[in-house]
């Protein structure tokens, strides 16, 4: 039971304190893939910790753990009198019921949100294939629109949408770089990752790790796709394509969009030096290792 308490506490601490740390580490996009790994590790660690805690509580209720020597020993180590906090049958029943109920509600909400997002994405991709004009690539379709835009839609099959204004605005190299960016999203299954993260953020909206994590990972995945496209077609073509597609909306338009484009262009235009990247790799890897190992270390301390 004490291990369950520690795991629940670990999840709460990580959920509230880790977002600020991860934002400082990953916000500049020095290594976006590692940044995504750091956020997903923290989110997964919290979910696993809480799931294991619920299982331990259920096991305690079934096995009659209230009088076990392990609980008594851990309570004594913490300076807590045995009779004051040792859970009884009624307390365990309440804990088990609450744990199962909350877990079930969250799981159902997340599943429904992901299923709904996937269905809408499939419909969008199918509509793009019906409405759009086919090109020499079977997954790229051109749609008439006055605003220059290009985006991809995960579906069965996928679709990459390019507006007629974008075709007129971009030259051949820039269009190729933009399409490579969208290809990277589809090949990396970025849409599916974001569907799950946004579903979790919607169900656990009071926890900063999930709400801020969804937005941070979305930005980092854009940077990951930028890196893939830049390796294939060069930074210059991709930067020019990004700026042209942003157009007037990147200046004086929505602040979030403007900041996102500016940050992405800045990191492509002036990449960090090797020393900075090395320090960032070491620090971020250490944070990931600490996130994973912390609950194990705490549990071992409790057992001894």
BELSULPE-V734146 format. One record per backbone hydrogen bond with DSSP energy under -1.0 kcal/mol. NH is the residue of the N-H (numbers start at 1). CO is the residue of the C=O. If there is no record, write none. Layout:
<<NH & CO> <NH & CO>>
//
This chain:
<<5 & 1> <6 & 2> <7 & 3> <8 & 4> <9 & 5> <10 & 6> <11 & 7> <12 & 8> <13 & 9> <14 & 10> <15 & 11> <16 & 12> <17 & 13> <18 & 14> <21 & 17> <22 & 18> <23 & 19> <24 & 20> <25 & 21> <26 & 22> <27 & 23> <29 & 26> <35 & 31> <36 & 32> <37 & 33> <38 & 34> <39 & 35> <40 & 36> <41 & 37> <42 & 38> <43 & 39> <44 & 40> <45 & 41> <46 & 42> <47 & 43> <48 & 44> <49 & 45> <50 & 46> <51 & 47> <52 & 48> <53 & 49> <54 & 50> <55 & 51> <56 & 52> <57 & 53> <58 & 54> <59 & 55> <60 & 56> <61 & 57> <62 & 58> <63 & 59> <65 & 60> <68 & 65> <72 & 68> <73 & 69> <74 & 70> <75 & 71> <76 & 72> <77 & 73> <78 & 74> <79 & 76> <80 & 75> <85 & 81> <86 & 82> <92 & 88> <93 & 89> <94 & 90> <95 & 91> <96 & 92> <97 & 93> <98 & 94> <99 & 95> <100 & 96> <101 & 97> <102 & 98> <103 & 99> <104 & 100> <105 & 101> <106 & 102> <107 & 103> <108 & 104> <109 & 105> <110 & 106> <111 & 107> <112 & 108> <113 & 109> <114 & 110> <115 & 111> <116 & 112> <117 & 113> <118 & 114> <119 & 115> <120 & 116> <121 & 117> <122 & 118> <123 & 119> <124 & 120> <125 & 121> <126 & 122> <127 & 123> <128 & 124> <129 & 125> <130 & 126> <131 & 127> <132 & 128> <133 & 142> <140 & 137> <141 & 160> <142 & 133> <143 & 162> <151 & 161> <153 & 159> <159 & 153> <160 & 139> <161 & 151> <162 & 141> <163 & 149> <164 & 143> <165 & 145> <167 & 163> <168 & 164> <169 & 165> <170 & 166> <175 & 171> <176 & 172> <177 & 173> <178 & 174> <179 & 175> <180 & 176> <181 & 177> <182 & 178> <183 & 179> <184 & 180> <185 & 181> <186 & 182> <187 & 183> <188 & 184> <189 & 186> <190 & 185> <193 & 189> <194 & 190> <195 & 191> <196 & 192> <197 & 193> <198 & 194> <199 & 195> <200 & 196> <201 & 197> <202 & 198> <203 & 199> <204 & 200> <207 & 204> <209 & 15> <211 & 207> <212 & 208> <214 & 210> <215 & 211> <216 & 212> <217 & 213> <218 & 214> <219 & 215> <220 & 216> <221 & 217> <222 & 218> <223 & 219> <224 & 220> <225 & 221> <226 & 222> <227 & 223> <228 & 224> <229 & 225> <230 & 226> <231 & 227> <232 & 228> <233 & 229> <234 & 230> <238 & 234> <239 & 235> <240 & 236> <241 & 237> <242 & 238> <243 & 239> <244 & 240> <245 & 241> <246 & 242> <247 & 243> <249 & 246> <250 & 247> <258 & 254> <259 & 255> <260 & 256> <261 & 257> <262 & 258> <263 & 259> <264 & 260> <265 & 261> <266 & 262> <267 & 263> <268 & 264> <269 & 265> <270 & 266> <277 & 273> <278 & 274> <279 & 275> <280 & 276> <281 & 277> <282 & 278> <283 & 279> <284 & 280> <285 & 281> <286 & 282> <287 & 283> <288 & 284> <289 & 285> <290 & 286> <291 & 287> <292 & 288> <293 & 289> <294 & 290> <297 & 293> <298 & 294> <299 & 295> <300 & 296> <301 & 297> <302 & 298> <303 & 299> <304 & 300>>
//
